[in-house]
């Protein structure tokens, strides 16, 4: 998997594609940051965003390469770590 460490400032969690997040990391996030963290995962896989602030944010990132519409993207392409992270952030209380 690609390393995004050199682009760490572009991410909430630059390494969420390769490691499991801890509960304390997710529980400290605002709802907006949680959504951004989830969308970072999709952005790494080339999903093209249609809504702000995601369009502007990801289009400003050097590493971002949108190649799939949201309808074309299949989340089954995610690995186990990414699925776990997406579920964890999506279910934050």
Beta strands, then each sheet from edge to edge (+ up, - down):
end
